[in-house]
Amino acid sequence: MWHELLVALALLLVIEGVLPFLAPSLMRRVLLEVAQQNNRSLRLSGLLSMLAGVAFLYLIN
């Protein structure tokens, strides 16, 4: 189980690093836009992201 968790964390880091590596100026603009969102919008996007992840895991397994 620990191996799979560490593999998932490694993949997360790879995926998170793609945008800043390929387009750093776009990443800055995205972060500025996110910083200007209100808490409710950020929570909703976080919830939707978690639900999509759970659904994807369900489909895979």
Secondary structure, DSSP 8 states (H G I E B T S, - for coil): -HHHHHHHHHHHHHHHHHHHHH-HHHHHHHHHHHHTS-HHHHHHHHHHHHHHHHHHHHHH-
